Amino acid sequence: MALIGFGPFEVDTRSGELRRSGVRIRLQEQPFQILLILLEHAEEVVLREDLIGRLWSDNTFVDFDRGLNKAINRLREALGDSADKPRFIETLPQRGYRFLLPVTAVAREEEHGPMLPSHVLRIDSLAVLPLDNLPVIRHRNISRTA
């Protein structure tokens, strides 16, 4: 999925960009990776241990809890969210986090052609079958001599 939408936000997984109403929001790599993980599991609990395991390799020696907390805070700041009154990211103390909103795949016009209103039926493929009982039209070869 290249574009993921939630609320006024759009995440481009190819370019690694977060946008709000089309305006790019600066977000560092770890907060962006956390956002992607939470979006993959929208409305489900993602354990702290799972986030730590995906963000840092086994041979990394850092204060994982502090690093994760800092990355979550940066992500919340970018989204205009708060831990006290979460609109996007809920903290489950000592367990993990949950992305609160459902997410949608967003199609790009350049990838899929012009966007049609949702009530218009879109045909993605068409099969052409042999037509029987039609008169055969024969062409004559006409040669011209000068």
Rosetta blueprint (number, residue, H / E / L):
1 M L
2 A L
3 L E
4 I E
5 G E
6 F E
7 G L
8 P L
9 F E
10 E E
11 V E
12 D E
13 T L
14 R L
15 S L
16 G L
17 E E
18 L E
19 R E
20 R E
21 S L
22 G L
23 V E
24 R E
25 I E
26 R L
27 L L
28 Q L
29 E H
30 Q H
31 P H
32 F H
33 Q H
34 I H
35 L H
36 L H
37 I H
38 L H
39 L H
40 E H
41 H L
42 A L
43 E L
44 E L
45 V E
46 V E
47 L E
48 R H
49 E H
50 D H
51 L H
52 I H
53 G H
54 R H
55 L H
56 W L
57 S L
58 D L
59 N L
60 T L
61 F L
62 V L
63 D L
64 F H
65 D H
66 R H
67 G H
68 L H
69 N H
70 K H
71 A H
72 I H
73 N H
74 R H
75 L H
76 R H
77 E H
78 A H
79 L H
80 G L
81 D L
82 S L
83 A L
84 D L
85 K L
86 P L
87 R L
88 F L
89 I E
90 E E
91 T E
92 L E
93 P L
94 Q L
95 R L
96 G E
97 Y E
98 R E
99 F E
100 L L
101 L L
102 P L
103 V L
104 T E
105 A E
106 V L
107 A L
108 R L
109 E H
110 E H
111 E H
112 H H
113 G L
114 P L
115 M L
116 L L
117 P L
118 S L
119 H L
120 V L
121 L L
122 R L
123 I L
124 D L
125 S L
126 L L
127 A L
128 V L
129 L L
130 P L
131 L L
132 D L
133 N L
134 L L
135 P L
136 V L
137 I L
138 R L
139 H L
140 R L
141 N L
142 I L
143 S L
144 R L
145 T L
146 A L
